[in-house]
Amino acid sequence: MNDELAQAKWFTSSFSQGGQECVEVAFVEQGHVAVRDSKDRTGPAFVFTPAEWDAFTGGVRRGVFDRA
């Protein structure tokens, strides 16, 4: 997977204002989604299954992670 991550097409959210607090996302093999810190592009990446990513993005849409 490391070789694939090195070749992946990484992108940031269209909502990103170009600040320093961003993550980058890449769609990789078998529908998995990789996420890394945009400030540390050579650092580790988290890789999520399609179901895990769907659960996360669904939670974001529902406000599950909103700060009180």
C-alpha positions in Angstrom: 0.0 0.0 0.0 2.9 2.4 0.6 3.9 2.5 -3.1 0.3 3.2 -3.9 0.1 6.0 -1.4 3.2 7.6 -2.9 1.6 7.5 -6.3 -1.9 8.5 -5.1 -3.6 11.7 -6.3 -4.1 13.7 -3.0 -6.5 16.5 -2.7 -7.9 18.9 0.0 -11.5 19.9 0.5 -12.9 22.6 -1.6 -13.9 24.2 1.7 -10.2 24.5 2.7 -9.1 28.1 2.9 -5.5 27.3 2.2 -4.7 27.4 5.9 -2.3 25.2 7.9 -5.0 23.0 9.5 -5.9 20.7 6.6 -5.9 17.1 5.8 -5.5 15.5 2.3 -7.5 12.6 1.0 -6.8 10.1 -1.7 -9.0 7.3 -3.1 -6.9 4.2 -3.4 -7.3 0.5 -4.2 -10.5 -1.4 -3.6 -12.4 1.8 -2.7 -10.3 2.6 0.3 -9.7 6.2 1.4 -6.4 7.4 2.7 -6.1 10.6 4.8 -2.9 12.4 5.8 -1.8 15.7 7.4 -1.1 18.3 4.7 1.7 19.7 6.9 3.5 16.3 6.9 3.1 14.8 3.5 5.8 12.2 4.1 4.3 11.2 7.4 1.8 8.4 8.0 -1.5 8.1 6.4 -4.7 6.5 7.8 -6.5 4.2 5.4 -10.2 3.5 5.8 -12.5 1.0 4.2 -15.4 2.3 2.2 -17.8 1.5 5.0 -15.6 3.3 7.6 -15.3 6.3 5.4 -19.1 6.4 4.7 -19.8 6.2 8.4 -17.4 9.0 9.1 -18.7 11.4 6.4 -22.3 10.5 7.4 -21.5 11.5 11.0 -19.9 14.8 9.8 -23.1 15.6 7.8 -25.3 14.8 10.8 -23.2 17.0 13.1 -22.0 14.1 15.3 -18.5 15.8 15.6 -19.7 19.3 16.1 -18.1 21.1 19.1 -20.6 22.2 21.7 
